[in-house]
Amino acid sequence: MAMATDPLLVPLPAERPRIVHLARVPAGFLVAGTSAGIKFSGRPDLALIVADDGPVPAAAVFTPNRFAAAPVRLSSANLQATGGTPDHAGFARAVITTSGSANAATGPIGDEDQASIGRALSAALGATPSEILHMSTGIIGIRIPVTRVVDTLARVIPDELSTTDDALHAAATALRTTDTTTKVASARVEAPGADGTPVTITVTGVAKGVGMIHPRMATMLSIVLTDATADPATLLSLLRGAAARTWDQLSIDGDTSTNDTVFLLASGRAGAADATTSEGARAALATGLEAVARDLARQQAADGEGAATLVTCQVSGATDDPSARAIARAVISSSLVKAAVHGRDPNWGRVAGASGNAVLAEAAVLEAGGLSAPDAAAIAGSPARLDPARLRISIAGHLVYDGRMGGPVAVDKPAAAAAMDAEEVLIRLDVGLGDGTGEAFGCDLTEEYVRENSEYTT
């Protein structure tokens, strides 16, 4: 039987800057990755990123989890102190990350542990504690060994800080917990220079996260560095938008972590025009940032705990982009869809059922994605519009459902299953109601996921 095809169900077109999986250090930053003895294994567990000319503009998105960890709360407070507003935008001299202990649900003593690390690092750099951003990952409910961390900082500063790509790769490696790969991505984008001459800006991100990942702002740990020029408010606006379209479209297991954080820091060293006032510079930075964020999200999905397959769902024809993103997110978040992908089963019923459960994101995410505050509040959490009589579904290039033609399509199941036996499975839906598009990223659900998480603290 010939494969059923539909010209509307090819991958969504996109123009993005070239991404390389290299940890390119933008000008203006010093980096180190090392072991502080937090992990019993002795593997790298501490990363440090320093702005070498003093505090630089910074922005963040954080988990909304009510058990938010000590580093999340302290970083939020520090950005407020340096930025002067409740928004998560201000200035930072350094970012310190530790892995092995999440420092979450550790009470007031955990807050003091994190503050002690901040005071030690700021003293070593000649900065103020409020200019330090914090990021931790690992087991919930255990304390960070502060003395080991402080002693390691004394060793690293200044002798081990470096501008080399190898140093940033080492920092990314130190972020890892159950990750099987080190996640880095870089883009170089042309932007108008301060003097009108085009210049190249670099946007580089490092990330970790393969479990406890589900959409609700950030959904993992990442640090993005750039040598572009922008003020904190502009960075925050760009970061929120990029997160809404990429990391907020990523789900591994349906659990939003206590520590989810993304930081964006801009050194301004490329000589580009200020993205705060230059539309061209802003567009260039936005393009590079979203391309890096999207690539890191895909790397995280592909490395989901126990995963064998990256699952991408792309949606077209929705009433608007937020609805398309909601439908894509519902599909990749479904345990039944994840299991079907793992079993190489082109079960369109799982996809259809998941799409029919789609609801729009919460108001903050919708607003970050471009809606006005009143419009976001009006539709947040509402069902995404879907008409089964107009819906089309394709799995791994095989048209399996066409509502316009009565529903199920005759499929060569062995051929479709063979097409699903790949590193990535694309699920395409066309809703047939409008021009909205969106995508989301996830992974298959495997026996190894259960095994890994049943043994995580032991």
N, C-alpha and C positions, 0 to 999 in steps of 0.2 A: 504494500500500500504506500502510495506517495505521501510525503510529509505535507500536512495542511499548513499553509502559510497565509499571512495577512500583512500587507504593506504597512499597516498602522502599528504593527507589533514588533517592529525592529527596535534595537536600542535607541533611546532618546538621543537626538543630536546634541552635541556640546562642543564648545570651543574653550579650551583651558590651556594655561601655560604648561610647558613640559615640566613634569615632576621627576626628580631623580631621588633615589633612596640613598642619599648621602647626607651626612650631618655637617653641612656647610655652616661655619660660624660667621654670622654677619659682623661687620666691623663694629667695634665698640664693646665687645663682650669677651670676658675671660671665663674659662670653663674647667671643671675637674669632675672626675668620677672615680670613686675609690670605695674601700671597705672600712667601715667603722666598727665592725663586730656586732651589728644589730642582729643580723641573720646568724643562726647557729651554724649554717653551712660555711660561713666565711666568704660567701660570694659578695660582689660589690653591692653596696646598700646606701651609699651617700653620694649625692650629686650637688654641685655648687655652680651657680651661674652668677657672675658679677659684672655689673656695668662699670667699666674701668674709668670713666670720666665723672663719676658721681651719679646721683639718682636720675633715672630716665622715666618718661611717661609709661604708665602700666595700666592694664585693665584685666578683669577676671570675670569668669562665670563660675558659680559654685552650685553644689548640690542643694536642693531644697529639703533634703532629709532632715527630720526634726532631731535626729541623733547626730547632727553634723559634728565632725571631729574637731578637736582643739586646733589643729593647723588651719582649718577652714574658718573658724570663728576669729582666730587671731589675724589671719591675712585680711579678712573682711574689715576688721577694725583698723588695721594699719592703712589700708587703702582709703578708708574714710578719713583717717587722721591726716594723711598727706594730700588728699584730694579736696577735703573740705565739704564733701557732700555724702549723703548716705549711699550714693551709687558706688559700684565696685570699680572705681577709677581713681588713680592718684599717681604717686611716684614711688619707684623702688630702686634700691641700690643693688639688691641681691635676691636670689631665690635659692632656698635650701630645700632639698628633698631627701627624705629617708624612706627606706623600705624595710619591711619586716615587722614593724609595729604601726598600726593605723593611728594610734593615739586617739581612738574614738571610744566613747563610753568609759572614760577613765576618770571622770569627775574633776573637781578643782585641782587635784594634784597633777592631772594630765595637762591642764591649762598652764600651771606653773612650770612644768617640764618644758613645754613648748616655748614659753616666754624666756626661760633660762637659756635655751639654745639661741633664741633671737638676740638676747643681750650679749652673749659671747661672740656671736658672729658680727654684730654691729660694732662691738669694741675692737675686734680684729681689723675691721675695714675702716674705722674712723667714721662710721655712720651712726644714725640713730636707730633704736629698735623698731620704730614705726616704718623704717625704710626697708625692712626685711620681709619677704614673702615666704610662706611656709607651705610645704606639701608633703604628706605622708601617706603610706599605703602598707597594707599587711594585715595582720590578725587584729581583730577588734578586741578591746578590753585588756590589753597588756601595755605596760609603760615602756616608753623609749628609754634606753640606757643613756641618760644625759651625759654622764662623765665620759663615756666612750665617744660620743658625738663631739663634745667640746674638745677633747684631746685630739681627735682627728682634724678638726678645724685648725687647731694650732699647727698641725703638721702640713696641712694643705695650703694654708695662707702664709706667705705668698708663693712658696716654692713650687707647688704643683699646679697652680692655675696656668692655663694655656689658651692660646688663640687657635689651636690646631683642630682640624676636623676630627682627628682621633680622640681628642679630649671630649668633644661633644658626644661622640659615639659612646665613649665610656660612661658619660653622664646618663645617656639614654639606657644603657645596660644596667646601671645602678638603680634605675626606676623599677626594674622588673620584679615580679613576684612569681606567679605561675605562668607568666608569658614564656613562650618557647622561642620567640624571635625578638630582636631589638628593633624598635619602630622609629624610623627617621624619615623625613621627607623635606625636600628643598625645592624652591622655585626661584627663578630669576626673571624679573619683569621690568620692561622699560617704562620709565616714568619721566615726566617733565622735571628738569633740574631747577634749582633755585634761581639760576641765571637764564633759564629758558632753554638751555641745551639738554637734550635727553640724557638721562643717566640710568644705570641699572640698579634696581633694588633687589635685595635678597630677603626671602622669607623662608625660615627654616623652623620645623617643628620636630619635637621628640614626644613620644607618648608611651604609656603603658595601659594595660587593661584588657583582660580577657574573660573576666567574670564579674558578677555584681554590676552588670551594665544594662541600663534600660533608659529610654528617653525621659528626661526632665532636667534639662540644662546640664551641659558638660558630659556627664555619663562616663567619666574616666579621668585619668590624669594626663595633662599635656602642658608643655611649655613651648610657646611660639616666639621666636626672636626675629626682629627685622632691623635693618639699618635705614628704613624709611623714616620720615619726619611726620609726626602727628601729635596732637595734644591728647591727654587721657580720655576726654569725652569722645573724641573721634575714634580712638582705639576701641572703646567700650561699644560704641554703636556698631562698628564693623565686626567685632568679635561676636556680639550677640546675634547678629544676622547670620554670620557664618555658622555658628553653633546650631541655630535653629534649622538650618538646611542640611547639616552634615551630622554632627555628633548627636543632635536630638533625634536623628533618624537612624540611630544605631541601637540594636538590642541583642544581647546575648542570651539572657536568662530571665528577664522580667524583674530584676531586683536593682533598684537605684542605690548606689553606694552611699556610705556616710562621709566619704572623702572626695567625691568628684570635684575636680578643679581644672580649669584651663587658665593659664596666664599668657598675656600678650605684652611684650616689652619692645619699645622702639628706641634705638640709640640715636637716630637722626644723622648717622655718619656717612650715608651715601651721597649727601648733597642734593637730595631731591627736594622739590617744592613741598611746602607744608600741606599735607593732606587735609588739614583743618580748613584751609581756605582755597586750595586748588582742586577743582573737580577732577582734572586729569590725574593728579597724584593720588587722590582718594580712590579713583576707579582702579588704578594700577595696584594699590595696596590691597583693596578689596578682592581683586581677582587673584592675586598671589595667595592671600590668606585663605580664601575659600578653597582653592585648589589643594593647598597643603592640608587643611582640615579634612577635606573629603578623602584624600589619600590615606591619611592616618586612620580615619574611621574605617576605611575598607581593610587596612592592615589589621586593625583590632578585631573586626568581624571575622576575618579569615583565620585569626589565631584564637578564636573563642575557645574556652576551656573544653577540651575533648573533641573539638570540631575537626571535620575532614573536608568540609565544603563551605565556601563563601556563598551566601544567598543574597542576591540583589533583586529588589522589586522596583520596577519603574512603572509609573502610572501616567497616562495621558488622558485627555478628554474629560477631566473633572471640571466641576463648576468653577473652581479657582485653585490656585497653588496650595493653600492650606488644606483643602479637602484632598487633593492628590497626595500630599505628604501624609495625611492621616490614613488614607487607604493603604499606601505602601507600608507605613509603620505597622498597621494592624496585621498585614500579611506576614512580614518577617518576624513579628513578635509571637505568632501562633506556634505553640508547641506541636500541634498537629501538622502544620506545614513543615516545621523543622524536622519532625520525625519522617514525614513522607519524603523529603529531600534525602535524608540519610538512607532510606530504603530504596532510593531511586524509583519512587512510585509517582507517576504523573497524575496524581489524584487531584483533579481540578476542583472537586467538591470541597476539599480542605481550603483551597485558595478562595473560592467563592464565599464560603462560610465566614472566613476571617475578614474578607473585604466588607461583608455585610454588617460586621460588628464595629466598623471604624467610627471613631469619634474624634472631633477636632481637638487639638492640643489645648493646654491651659492658656489663659489670657497672656501671661508673661511671655510665653514662647511665641504666640501669634503676633504679639506686638514686636518682639525682637525680629520676627520674620518679615516685618514691613507694614502690618496693619496699624491703624490708629488705635489709641487706647479704648475709645468707646466701641469701635467696631470689633476689636478683639474681645472685649468683655461681653459683647452681645452674642457672640457665636461660640465662645470657649466651651468645650465639652459637649457640644451638640453633635448629633449624628451626621456623618458625611453623606451627602446625597448620592444615591446609587439606584439605578434602575436595571434589574436583571434582564429586562428585554432589550437593553442597549449595550450591555457589558460584553466585552471580549476578553478572553484569557489565553495566554500562550505560556507554555513551560518549556524552557530549554529549546526554543525555536519551533515548537510544535503547537499549533492552534488546537486547543482542547475544548473551548467553549465559545459559542457565538450566539448571544441572546437574540440577535436580529434574525437568525436562521433557526430559531426554535430551541436553542440551548446547546446540549452536548454535541460535539463533533466527533466523527469516527476517527480514531487515532491508532496508529501503528504503535502499540504499547511497548513492544520490545525495542523499537527504534527510539522511542521517546526515553525509555529507561536508559538506553545506551548513551543518549545525548546528555542525560543528567549525571552520568559517571564522569565528572569533570571537577576541576578545582573550583569553578564558579558556576552556579546555576542562575540564569536570569529568568525571572518571572515577570511577564509583561501584561499589564491590564490597560485596556482603553475603555473609559467609562461612557463615552459617547454623549456627554452632557455639556461640554464647554471646552475651554482652552487650557485648563489648569494642568500643570505637570509637577511631578515630584518623584523622589526615589528614597529608598531606605536600604539598610544593610544589616544582615544578620548571618547566622550560620546554622548548620544542621545540629540536631540534638542526638547525642550518642551515649552509649553505655559508659564511655570513658568520662563524660561530664559528671555522671552520678558518682562514679568511683573516685574521681579526683576530689570532689567536694565532700564526700563522706569521710575523707581522710585528711582534710585540709589542715586541721590544727594538730594532727598527730604525726 
